[in-house]
Amino acid sequence: MTERKKLTAEEIKARLENLPDWTLDDGKLHRTFQFPDFVTAFGFMTRAALIAEKMNHHPEWCNVYNRVEVHLSTHDVGGLSGWDFKLAAAMDGLVS
């Protein structure tokens, strides 16, 4: 499994290349997902929540109607870790 260590700026930049829909926002990974309606957005959140719970790595997120805004960081390392990128990739997989 991915180690919980704070990534360097270079490591973050390299990993972001594999997640083109994600950006950095105040030191956190950020993406806004858009869906056709509330039910689809909520379904995405439910599936993502099951993955996050299994990883014991939980997102900061907000849902407004058909949008889900996500911020990821690893609080116990004080920044981004491989866990954030793993969860981001899993969320991308739910919508691909």
Phi, psi and omega in degrees: 000160182292136180285145177268082174227149181292129180279150176281167178301322180293319178295319179297313180301316180296318181288328178297333179298334179272354180232073188297340181271357181256147178229173172264135178223107179054043177081005180241152171289138183222139171207144171250122176264138178239135183234167181294332185198177182297317183299319179293318178298316181292323176298318176301314181298322179295315179294319179294323180297322178295320177294313181300318180295318178298324179280343190056044180218107194251138182280159162265123182209163182217138178241126171231111183048260186256010182245141173234116178260128186238136170234133180236136171200164179251101188298323184288349174251356178072034179171210181266142176230176176300333179298322180295318180289326177294316179292320178300316179296321178295319177296318176301321180298331179289338182250359182276000000 
